[in-house]
Amino acid sequence: MGSVSNSLVLSPATQEDIPAIVDVWFDAFTQPVIGKLFPDTPGMRQWFRDCHTLDMQTKPLQKYVRVVDEDAKDAQGRPRLVAFGKWDLSTPEERGRRFPLWHIDSPFQDCENLIKGLDGERKRVMGDQKHYYLDTVGTHPNYQRRGAGSMIVKWGCDLADHDGVAAYVDASKEGAPLYKRFGFEDFSKPDEEIASMARAQRA
Ligand SMILES: CC(C)(COP(=O)(O)OP(=O)(O)OC[C@H]1O[C@@H](n2cnc3c(N)ncnc32)[C@H](O)[C@@H]1OP(=O)(O)O)[C@@H](O)C(=O)NCCC(=O)NCCS
């Protein structure tokens, strides 16, 4: 086990954090299937920055949190952003399209199919039950296994418990053990690549 630092601090993310959020996303989501859908090109990075800007400006129920390392500085001399998460408190109906139309570097139909499949699974598992949705969590590889992901998952679970609602996440293989520790259960159909995981409403 590497050394454990307690210099990681969670707080709300702002538009200033968007470039670092996109950088962390590309560093963290290295699965080949993701790379095919969202190739690391300058246009794709700008598309992601625009998506987050739009969401932060127009979708108040989409809550962005960041984890910074107080002991490390970025190029601007600010504490380095090492992980981020997006918890969506809205229903798919309130939210509308999860992403704007796809960037030209993405395979349009494959992206449509992915999101349609994820939304369908979410509906199948949660039905009309009120819940918060962990849309994204990612930690820079150099900072993984130091608790940043847990801080982000806990933040949304605490909010869900406070508000008396359930929670849901489309889990990657990397993320599933983390979510299990916070009480998420796997409701996937057999042989699914992405796990449909739900956490019950707490009394
Ligand atoms: C999934 C992901 C977000 C987890 O982030 P993380 O910051 O490493 O999460 P944590 O450190 O809280 O926990 C991860 C592991 O580190 C361990 N860990 C947590 N704190 C630790 C500490 N202080 N010392 C040692 N290990 C620790 C946990 O036990 C956990 O191990 P396990 O998965 O074997 O049970 C990260 O791996 C990632 O970004 N993956 C790529 C993108 C991705 O797939 N995102 C999820 C989409 S659903």
The ligand as a MOL file (V3000), in Angstrom:
LIG
                    3D

  0  0  0     0  0            999 V3000
M  V30 BEGIN CTAB
M  V30 COUNTS 48 50 0 0 0
M  V30 BEGIN ATOM
M  V30 1 C -13.5880 4.1830 -9.5630 0
M  V30 2 C -12.7350 5.3430 -9.0730 0
M  V30 3 C -13.5230 6.6530 -9.2400 0
M  V30 4 C -12.3860 5.1260 -7.6060 0
M  V30 5 O -11.7170 6.2930 -7.1730 0
M  V30 6 P -10.6890 6.2680 -5.9510 0
M  V30 7 O -10.3880 7.6900 -5.6480 0
M  V30 8 O -9.5530 5.3580 -6.2610 0
M  V30 9 O -11.6060 5.6260 -4.8200 0
M  V30 10 P -11.2200 5.2700 -3.3130 0
M  V30 11 O -9.7770 5.5310 -3.0610 0
M  V30 12 O -12.1980 5.9290 -2.4420 0
M  V30 13 O -11.5060 3.7220 -3.2430 0
M  V30 14 C -10.9650 2.8630 -4.2260 0
M  V30 15 C -10.1610 1.7930 -3.5850 0
M  V30 16 O -9.1280 2.3290 -2.8080 0
M  V30 17 C -9.1610 1.7450 -1.4790 0
M  V30 18 N -8.8220 2.8090 -0.5640 0
M  V30 19 C -9.5740 3.8460 -0.1850 0
M  V30 20 N -8.9200 4.6310 0.6880 0
M  V30 21 C -7.6890 4.0670 0.8420 0
M  V30 22 C -6.5560 4.4050 1.5930 0
M  V30 23 N -6.5570 5.4820 2.3870 0
M  V30 24 N -5.4490 3.6230 1.4690 0
M  V30 25 C -5.4580 2.5390 0.6790 0
M  V30 26 N -6.5220 2.1620 -0.0490 0
M  V30 27 C -7.6210 2.9140 0.0390 0
M  V30 28 C -10.5570 1.2730 -1.2840 0
M  V30 29 O -10.6610 0.2010 -0.3930 0
M  V30 30 C -10.9250 0.8870 -2.6790 0
M  V30 31 O -10.4230 -0.3960 -2.9080 0
M  V30 32 P -11.2870 -1.5130 -3.5570 0
M  V30 33 O -11.9450 -0.9150 -4.8000 0
M  V30 34 O -10.3000 -2.5650 -3.8890 0
M  V30 35 O -12.2990 -1.9320 -2.5390 0
M  V30 36 C -11.3940 5.4140 -9.8590 0
M  V30 37 O -10.8080 4.1320 -9.8440 0
M  V30 38 C -11.5460 5.8570 -11.3070 0
M  V30 39 O -11.5700 7.0430 -11.5900 0
M  V30 40 N -11.6530 4.8760 -12.2490 0
M  V30 41 C -11.7300 5.1620 -13.6710 0
M  V30 42 C -13.0230 5.8530 -14.0390 0
M  V30 43 C -14.2330 5.0400 -13.6000 0
M  V30 44 O -14.3690 3.8770 -13.9510 0
M  V30 45 N -15.1200 5.7070 -12.8470 0
M  V30 46 C -16.3150 5.0810 -12.3050 0
M  V30 47 C -17.3930 5.0430 -13.3160 0
M  V30 48 S -18.7830 4.1840 -12.6510 0
M  V30 END ATOM
M  V30 BEGIN BOND
M  V30 1 1 1 2
M  V30 2 1 2 3
M  V30 3 1 2 4
M  V30 4 1 2 36
M  V30 5 1 4 5
M  V30 6 1 5 6
M  V30 7 2 6 7
M  V30 8 1 6 8
M  V30 9 1 6 9
M  V30 10 1 9 10
M  V30 11 2 10 11
M  V30 12 1 10 12
M  V30 13 1 10 13
M  V30 14 1 13 14
M  V30 15 1 14 15
M  V30 16 1 15 16
M  V30 17 1 15 30
M  V30 18 1 16 17
M  V30 19 1 17 18
M  V30 20 1 17 28
M  V30 21 1 18 19
M  V30 22 1 18 27
M  V30 23 2 19 20
M  V30 24 1 20 21
M  V30 25 1 21 22
M  V30 26 2 21 27
M  V30 27 1 22 23
M  V30 28 2 22 24
M  V30 29 1 24 25
M  V30 30 2 25 26
M  V30 31 1 26 27
M  V30 32 1 28 29
M  V30 33 1 28 30
M  V30 34 1 30 31
M  V30 35 1 31 32
M  V30 36 2 32 33
M  V30 37 1 32 34
M  V30 38 1 32 35
M  V30 39 1 36 37
M  V30 40 1 36 38
M  V30 41 2 38 39
M  V30 42 1 38 40
M  V30 43 1 40 41
M  V30 44 1 41 42
M  V30 45 1 42 43
M  V30 46 2 43 44
M  V30 47 1 43 45
M  V30 48 1 45 46
M  V30 49 1 46 47
M  V30 50 1 47 48
M  V30 END BOND
M  V30 END CTAB
M  END
